[in-house]
């Protein structure tokens, strides 16, 4: 496990009751605060992934249009396919983030 604050390794303080986790820097966490911090970090990372995938989709559409304008239809098709793939992945992650636990958002939505 890693510290959500600094990324350093966490160790469980065996002598403390209730259970407590601490990193080498000195950040200390209860189980509840550690779970909450990790959940928040995961959500931030997933929203960042959504943004990057959407940017990738837009960039590949621009590249597809440029390739078409320059007479490269095969390259344009490849860029369009990549744009669609990125857009689809972003939609799946966004759906999971916006509707966690709902029947419409399952692990199967992520794909392989």
Beta strands, then each sheet from edge to edge (+ up, - down):
strand 1: 10-13
strand 2: 20-23
strand 3: 28-30
sheet 1: 1+ 2- 3+
end
